[in-house]
Amino acid sequence: MVEEKPINVICIQWGSAYSAEDINKLHSMISRNTTLPLNFYLFSNEKFNNLNQGIIQKPEPELSMPSVTANLNYRRTVGFCHENLGGLAGERVFSFDLDVVIMNNLDELFTYPVDDKFYIINDWKTKGNHVGQGTCYSFVVGTLKYIKDDFESDPLAVIEKYGTATQQYLSAKIIEKFGPLNFWPEKWFKSFKFHCLPPILLRRFVTTPKPGLETKVLAFHGNPNIKDAIAGRWQGPDSAKKQKKWKSLYKSFKPVPWLSEYWK
């Protein structure tokens, strides 16, 4: 009997935005939602002593860039283009943001790529098919080295052109070399903010936000984050006090307790 090859999931953490708890929850959610053997890699230079058993920690990918860019997402987007990322050269990896909730089994997603192509979400905010949404994407380590080379050759020029829009930069470079982006099936990935919130007049008092039944990954980009969504607030405990009255019409919604059943 041929032993199944493990699925390689990768994520990255730096700074204070996400904690060991967030990393552990992502690992637990993915582990529960696949029947396939799994290797879960965390790239971080932080020291953790309370990570789940099974999380493989690796140093953050080295990236040559001026200090002014140190806190931008190029550390992840371009760093993951390292030719031998964590010793995974030639292996397919699946990159997940830490601010997601896994809703359903992922086996179909993990077996979807049947070639060495790059796969990503079609960006929900951009018209057309030229920008990928970076919440989850998949590639073969080593095939994106040219992007790291391009960035490191003149990082300030890249930043001047794209600012903090790293997924636009990544998408443009993929299209430049390989042609049109390959997108995951739309039904698998949804945004809490764009797809779950009910119409404005219903969200405050009547209807609790709900995802589609076929959603595999629910993304929380910007505000609200997962904890705030569970509590029914837009941004932090005092967010309602800081909002202008007209903004409270769309920045208010009922608590979403069912999220806690998945985010653990």
Secondary structure as UniProt FT lines:
FT   STRAND          7..12
FT   TURN            15..16
FT   HELIX           20..32
FT   STRAND          38..43
FT   TURN            53..54
FT   STRAND          55..58
FT   HELIX           67..69
FT   TURN            70..71
FT   HELIX           74..77
FT   HELIX           79..81
FT   TURN            83..84
FT   HELIX           85..87
FT   TURN            89..90
FT   STRAND          92..96
FT   STRAND          100..102
FT   HELIX           107..110
FT   STRAND          119..122
FT   STRAND          132..140
FT   TURN            141..144
FT   HELIX           145..153
FT   HELIX           155..162
FT   TURN            163..164
FT   HELIX           166..178
FT   STRAND          182..183
FT   HELIX           186..188
FT   STRAND          189..191
FT   HELIX           192..196
FT   HELIX           200..203
FT   TURN            204..206
FT   TURN            213..214
FT   STRAND          217..219
FT   HELIX           226..231
FT   TURN            237..238
FT   HELIX           239..242
FT   TURN            245..246
FT   HELIX           247..249
FT   TURN            257..258
FT   HELIX           259..262
//
